[in-house]
Amino acid sequence: MQAHLRGLAGKAIADFGMIDRGDRIMVCLSGGKDSYTLLDVLLSLKRSAPVDFDLLAVNLDQKQPGFPEGVLPAYLESIGVPFHIIEQDTYSVVKRVIPEGKTMCGLCSRLRRGALYRFAADNGITKLALGHHRDDIVETLFLNMFFGGRLKAMAPKLLSADGRHVVIRPLAYVAEREIARYARARAFPIIPCLLCGSQDNLQRTAIRKMLADWEREYPGRSATIFAALQNLAPAHLADPRHFDFSRLRATAFPAMTDTEELELARHLEPAAVAYA
């Protein structure tokens, strides 16, 4: 099972040029199945990769009540991985700012990203590795389409808005069900998100249900949607910033229809035989 995930991650890393020689990669470890799997796969790849790179596991302790703060350090020490725990009380900020019943993910994500970026800038980090998988990318596509009016997903490799950080997602080709199966087999000490992961009014939850229903009815649909993200046809969309529609002009010889092509071929065939 690890070989399969490692192969998919290795392909994503190669396809998008995610890792370079001498990189110091910060693996953002939340305690969920995705980030545990990401770290495990990168450790495996590091042992046989053609280029040398370093890994540092980093967790942001957001001071959520009941957070088992000893779980991650104990696990990381047991497997001999260098790590750092950032302690920042973003939990209180989110609870104070966001009204009861409203979605907390947006603010929580911004605060978390800011803390991780600051640590990366101060510690010579060249890449930040996140555990987002193929299903996350597809879900984000539909979230942006349905609620933001944008044809946009998660890039496997991304430059931060200020240009200072490169974010990579080595699990971009991996389906969530494969990660879940792997995490169970490896018995990772999963830590649930008690802040926003338990909210039942998230837009992402509705999108995830929609995609799950589609997948049950049409197995493989999520993979097909992801493939579409790698096979764009800007001339058949409607964004003039990415295709110059204003310069389109008819050609001197309009394209023939299928019927016209068959008719022409029938007339040319005797001549072709005569000159053979």
C-alpha positions in Angstrom: 0.0 0.0 0.0 2.8 2.4 0.8 4.5 1.7 -2.5 1.3 2.7 -4.3 1.0 6.0 -2.4 4.7 6.6 -2.8 4.4 6.1 -6.5 1.6 8.6 -6.8 3.3 11.2 -4.6 6.6 10.7 -6.5 4.8 11.3 -9.8 3.2 14.5 -8.5 6.5 15.7 -7.2 8.1 15.0 -10.6 5.3 16.4 -12.7 5.2 19.7 -10.8 8.8 20.1 -9.8 8.0 20.1 -6.1 11.3 19.2 -4.6 14.8 20.5 -5.4 18.2 19.5 -4.2 19.0 21.0 -0.8 15.4 21.9 0.1 14.4 22.3 3.7 10.8 21.1 3.7 8.4 21.9 6.5 5.7 19.2 6.8 2.7 20.8 8.3 1.4 18.2 10.7 -2.1 18.7 12.1 -2.6 15.3 13.6 -5.1 14.2 11.0 -4.8 11.2 8.7 -3.8 13.3 5.7 -0.8 15.0 7.3 0.4 11.8 9.0 0.3 10.0 5.6 2.1 12.9 3.9 4.9 12.7 6.5 5.2 9.0 6.2 5.3 9.0 2.4 7.9 11.8 2.3 10.1 10.0 4.8 10.0 6.9 2.5 10.8 9.0 -0.6 13.7 10.7 1.2 15.4 7.4 1.7 15.6 6.7 -2.0 15.2 10.1 -3.7 17.8 11.1 -6.3 18.2 14.5 -4.6 19.0 15.3 -0.9 16.4 17.2 1.1 15.6 17.7 4.8 12.2 17.3 6.5 11.0 19.2 9.6 7.6 18.3 11.0 5.8 21.4 12.4 2.5 21.5 14.3 0.6 24.5 15.3 -0.9 24.1 18.8 -3.9 26.4 18.6 -4.7 26.0 22.3 -8.0 24.3 21.7 -9.5 23.0 25.0 -8.8 19.3 25.4 -6.1 19.2 22.7 -3.9 16.2 23.6 -0.6 18.2 23.3 1.6 15.2 24.1 0.5 12.9 21.3 2.4 14.4 18.4 5.7 15.0 20.2 5.6 11.4 21.5 4.9 10.0 18.0 7.5 12.1 16.3 10.1 11.2 18.9 9.3 7.5 18.4 10.1 7.6 14.7 13.1 9.9 15.0 11.7 12.9 13.1 12.9 16.4 13.9 10.0 18.6 14.8 8.8 21.9 16.3 5.6 22.8 18.0 4.4 26.4 17.5 2.2 27.6 20.3 -0.3 30.3 19.4 -3.8 30.8 20.9 -5.7 31.2 17.6 -8.6 29.3 19.2 -9.6 32.2 21.5 -9.3 34.7 18.6 -11.6 32.7 16.4 -14.2 32.1 19.1 -14.2 35.8 20.0 -14.5 37.1 16.5 -16.8 34.6 14.8 -20.4 34.7 15.9 -21.9 31.5 17.3 -23.2 29.3 14.6 -21.1 30.9 11.8 -18.3 29.0 9.9 -15.0 29.3 11.6 -12.8 27.8 8.9 -11.9 31.0 6.9 -10.5 32.9 9.9 -8.9 29.8 11.4 -7.2 29.0 8.2 -5.8 32.5 7.7 -4.4 32.7 11.3 -2.9 29.2 10.9 -1.3 30.0 7.6 0.2 33.3 9.0 1.8 31.4 11.9 3.2 28.8 9.6 4.6 31.3 7.1 6.2 33.3 9.9 8.0 30.2 11.2 9.1 29.2 7.7 10.5 32.7 7.1 12.4 32.7 10.4 13.9 29.2 10.0 15.2 28.8 6.5 12.3 26.8 5.2 12.3 26.5 1.4 9.0 24.6 0.9 5.8 24.0 3.0 4.3 20.6 2.4 0.5 20.3 3.0 -1.5 17.1 3.1 -4.3 18.1 0.7 -5.3 15.2 -1.6 -7.1 14.8 -4.9 -10.6 15.0 -3.3 -9.7 18.2 -1.5 -8.7 19.7 -4.9 -11.9 18.6 -6.6 -14.1 19.9 -3.6 -12.3 23.3 -3.8 -13.1 23.5 -7.5 -16.8 23.2 -6.8 -16.7 25.4 -3.8 -15.2 28.2 -5.9 -17.7 27.5 -8.8 -20.8 27.4 -6.7 -20.1 30.0 -4.0 -17.4 32.2 -5.5 -18.1 32.3 -9.3 -14.5 31.3 -10.1 -13.0 28.4 -12.0 -10.3 27.7 -9.5 -9.1 24.8 -7.4 -6.0 24.1 -5.3 -2.7 24.1 -7.2 -0.3 21.2 -6.5 2.5 23.7 -6.3 1.8 27.3 -5.2 3.6 30.6 -4.7 2.3 32.5 -1.7 0.7 35.9 -2.4 3.8 37.8 -1.1 6.1 35.6 -3.2 8.1 34.5 -0.2 6.9 30.9 0.2 6.4 27.9 -2.0 3.6 25.5 -1.0 3.6 21.9 -2.3 0.9 19.2 -2.1 2.6 15.9 -2.8 -0.7 13.9 -2.3 -2.4 15.8 -5.1 -2.9 12.5 -7.1 -4.1 10.4 -4.1 -7.7 9.7 -3.4 -8.9 10.3 0.2 -10.2 6.7 0.5 -6.7 5.5 -0.1 -5.3 7.7 2.6 -8.0 6.6 5.1 -7.2 3.0 4.4 -3.4 3.6 4.8 -3.9 5.6 8.0 -5.9 2.7 9.5 -3.3 0.2 8.5 -0.5 2.3 10.0 -2.6 3.0 13.2 -1.6 6.7 13.3 -2.6 8.5 16.5 -5.3 10.6 15.0 -6.2 13.9 16.7 -9.7 15.2 15.6 -10.2 18.9 15.0 -12.5 20.1 17.7 -12.7 23.7 16.5 -14.2 23.6 13.0 -14.0 19.9 11.9 -17.2 19.2 13.9 -19.3 22.0 12.3 -22.2 20.6 10.3 -23.0 23.8 8.4 -19.9 24.0 6.2 -20.3 24.6 2.5 -17.5 22.0 2.0 -19.6 19.4 3.8 -22.4 19.9 1.2 -19.9 19.7 -1.7 -18.4 16.5 -0.2 -21.8 14.9 0.0 -22.6 15.8 -3.6 -19.4 14.3 -4.8 -19.9 11.2 -2.7 -23.4 10.7 -4.2 -22.0 11.1 -7.7 -19.2 8.7 -7.0 -21.7 6.0 -5.8 -23.8 6.5 -8.9 -20.9 6.9 -11.4 -17.7 5.4 -9.9 -14.5 7.2 -11.0 -16.2 10.6 -11.6 -13.9 12.4 -9.1 -10.9 11.1 -11.0 -12.4 12.3 -14.3 -13.0 15.7 -12.8 -9.5 16.0 -11.6 -8.2 14.9 -15.0 -10.2 17.8 -16.5 -8.1 20.2 -14.4 -5.1 18.9 -16.3 -6.7 19.2 -19.7 -7.8 22.8 -20.1 -9.2 24.3 -23.3 -9.2 28.1 -22.8 -10.7 28.8 -26.2 -13.8 26.9 -25.1 -14.3 28.8 -21.9 -15.3 32.4 -21.5 -12.4 34.4 -20.0 -10.9 36.9 -22.4 -8.0 37.4 -20.0 -6.8 33.9 -20.9 -7.8 33.7 -24.6 -7.9 36.6 -27.1 -11.4 36.1 -28.5 -11.3 39.6 -30.1 -8.8 38.5 -32.7 -10.7 35.5 -33.9 -11.4 35.6 -37.6 -12.9 33.1 -40.1 -10.3 31.3 -42.2 -10.2 31.5 -46.0 -11.4 28.0 -46.3 -14.1 27.1 -43.7 -13.9 23.7 -42.2 -15.9 21.0 -44.0 -18.6 19.1 -42.3 -18.3 15.3 -42.0 -20.8 14.9 -44.8 -18.8 17.2 -47.1 -15.5 15.3 -46.3 -17.1 12.0 -47.2 -18.4 13.4 -50.5 -15.0 14.8 -51.4 -13.3 11.5 -50.6 -15.8 9.6 -52.9 -15.0 11.9 -55.8 -11.2 11.8 -55.3 -11.0 8.0 -54.9 -11.2 7.2 -58.7 -8.5 9.8 -59.5 -6.2 8.3 -56.8 -6.6 4.8 -58.3 -5.8 6.2 -61.8 -2.5 7.7 -60.6 -1.5 4.7 -58.6 
